[in-house]
Amino acid sequence: MAVSPLQRRFPRASPDGAFVIGASAGGSNGGSAGAGAGATAFLASLLPWKGARRMRPVVAVAVAALSASALLLLLLGVMASTGGVEAPALWPLVGRAGGKRATSLIGTLYESEGVAAEKAASVALSKLYPPRMVADTLPNGVSPGVDGVGAVETQPAAAAANEPALRVIVMTMNRVGALQRLLDSLATAHYAGDRVDVDIWVDRPAGPGGELDAAVVAASHAWKWRHGVKTVHERPTHGGLFAQWLTTWNVSESTREAALILEDDLEVSPHFWVWLKGARAAYGGRPDVGGYTTQRATLRPRTNKAAGAVGPLVVPDSHSVYLYKLVGSWGFSPSRDHWLRFLSWFAAAEADPSFRPYVKNVVMTDWYKRQEGQGTMWTMWYVRWCEDNDIYTVYANLPGGKTLASNWRESGLHYTVKKPSVDFPVLADDDNAAFVWPTEPVKLGWDGLAVGPTPL
């Protein structure tokens, strides 16, 4: 039988020029030998024959597998750098962005390829909305305190006379017991004669036939409020947490009122407005302050074992106030100007299907990936905003483990419990409420370590 020129150069080629894959027969050994022969033949097409023919079949299979893996990682890197394609679920180590396996080793490598480009795009986008920190970011009736130690009462501007000093926005849907507890706590808080309006936003379940909860609607209308105007908003269609958080404060560049956004499983301290009003007076003009929170922080989003930054966040009692990179959503009072900038940035960023609000090595990114696409974690977008723009939230550090707003952790989108339980007790009516707002509070990064001039 004549031997073709191709067979003389590559003996494992068939007469028609095709390489023989698994040519050996005879059970598993024959199959393995055939696979090795096929791999050797494949490599022979890419390498000089003198080197390829010396390879043992097992070595050839290993080299071929490593080559294929390298090509796959290169392909995923190219896909990520283009920003528009997610990694396909090719095997258990690689998942789609936001899928259950997205934090695996190879999934992390894939995602890290696009981080620098995404951050650059996000920063460029945020520059379209420069900060305009002006005096009217302070609520009506408040002017900056002397040396940052308190608020001075003033008369509201005539143009904003129809606005309250504070607008409390309550978000609720189907937890009437929780809602009643929150409303009761608001009714017994101290407002020092300030006008405070309350907006109750009642959402309805998603899907066809989603009806408003009759008990929630009835309790909202029956609740008596004597410090300002109460308005009950009954949503005609399902809004969800994104709409409840991002569309309920009707804010503009002329807004003078402060706002506090509350979910219905919270309970506020009688002193919450005294603290919030003083904090806004002390820090209302700082360009690095994006808002204020009534929450007591314990989460450390990023660990730093080398510096001892592990476990829950603990701030020494010597710091009565601190600025933290992490937003506190259990009672959040946004700075007007930063909130307007954030909303504009969010609208543009969310419209880009390739954009992901991930922040590297913070635990909220993992949480977000597990529920991505469900529209239940607006805070991830705000976390990304704070990362790219170096924005902080002002926290109170109350003694004795007290807080300005307790979270009862009712069953809902983020909890499923048999019996609600409070995270921390609120600062009670008879507790010491002699608040102090230092001129230069300590600033904490994602790992809970000081990043500003004031040491922790």
Sequence and secondary structure as in RCSB ss.txt:
>XXXX:A:sequence
MAVSPLQRRFPRASPDGAFVIGASAGGSNGGSAGAGAGATAFLASLLPWKGARRMRPVVAVAVAALSASALLLLL
LGVMASTGGVEAPALWPLVGRAGGKRATSLIGTLYESEGVAAEKAASVALSKLYPPRMVADTLPNGVSPGVDGVG
AVETQPAAAAANEPALRVIVMTMNRVGALQRLLDSLATAHYAGDRVDVDIWVDRPAGPGGELDAAVVAASHAWKW
RHGVKTVHERPTHGGLFAQWLTTWNVSESTREAALILEDDLEVSPHFWVWLKGARAAYGGRPDVGGYTTQRATLR
PRTNKAAGAVGPLVVPDSHSVYLYKLVGSWGFSPSRDHWLRFLSWFAAAEADPSFRPYVKNVVMTDWYKRQEGQG
TMWTMWYVRWCEDNDIYTVYANLPGGKTLASNWRESGLHYTVKKPSVDFPVLADDDNAAFVWPTEPVKLGWDGLA
VGPTPL
>XXXX:A:secstr
    HHHHHSTTB TTS B SS   SHHHHHHHHHHHHHHHHHHHHS HHHHTTS HHHHHHHHHHHHHHHHHHH
HHHHHHHSS      BTTB  TTSTTTTSHHHHHHHHTTHHHHHHHHHHHHTTS     GGGS TTEE  GGGS 
 EE    GGGTTS SEEEEEEESS HHHHHHHHHHHHTS  TT  EEEEEEE   SSTT    HHHHHHHHH   
 SS EEEEE SS  HHHHHHHSSS   TT   EEEEEETTEEE TTHHHHHHHHHHHHTT TTEEEEE       
SS BGGGTB SS    TT SEEEESS   SSEEE HHHHHHHHHHHHHHHH TT     TT HHHHHHHHTTTSS
  THHHHHHHHHHHT EEEEE  GGG BSEEE   SSSS   SS   SS B  TTS       SS EEE TTS B
 SSS  
